[in-house]
Amino acid sequence: MFFHYHEPLFRPPSEAGSLIFQITIGCSQNRCKFCGMYKMKQFRVRSLDEIFAEIRSIPPRYRPGVRRVFLADGDALIYPQEGLERILDELDAVFPALTRVGAYASPNSLDLKSGDDLAALRARKLRILYYGLESGDAETLRLIDKGFEPDRMLEQCRKAMAAGMKLSVTAILGLAGRERSAEHAVATARWITVLSPEYFSLLTMFQRHNDEFLKLIAPLSHGEILLETRALLERLEPRGTILRSNHVSNFLNLAGSYPKDRQRLIDTVDAALMEAKRDPRWYAEIPSYHEEYC
């Protein structure tokens, strides 16, 4: 270990093999009621001197083996443009085999970056942004205090894609509770269909420093989560989007691409629903609202 992380440290499942540098601590937004990831951290931007010292601390014998880097914490894209360009230049200079840099991005940070800014970052190997949509339903976004409307977030993501960035967009199953489960599923599928990002990942609502938010919604049972998943998959029609549900929060692992694997993914959820119905520990009675999915 060549430097000390400010724990807890998070990264997407697809960045498991990446070298991680924390260029910010915490999340610049950190207002979403459902999210407890960074509530114990005070947001700050780390100095270039600190970051360069960590990058250069990697012994020369290990540097050729670094192919991917992930920039943390929750919203590394918020880093001031000139400084972020210098960080990316330093990474490229120190790691000769570097092929890709990834980072979390928030609506806050994408609002602050122009298309030219994003293109300049992509030219320096920042190639993928992980973006938390959470829901395509405007009322659900207001419930969680996301601070942005779905249409505004769609504009931001289109700007990033026009600059050549790959986007991995996440949504959260169960986020809207029982009351707006159907609306959450349908609106999210519609939003993703319009954007057709490179990647779309499903997480599942879980308890972590968010007890007050969970009191605001009626949490879904596992069976209800599966119904919500099916409703979303059935209405999803993006072009060339890879779908995953491989986060630690998920209890059903899905992997495929749209439109090629659409029916196989739906069949997988149907099979899981059949199993859930046989086991009362995993399946609560589904309220009448589920007819809205049909």
Disulfide bonds with the S-S distance in Angstrom:
none
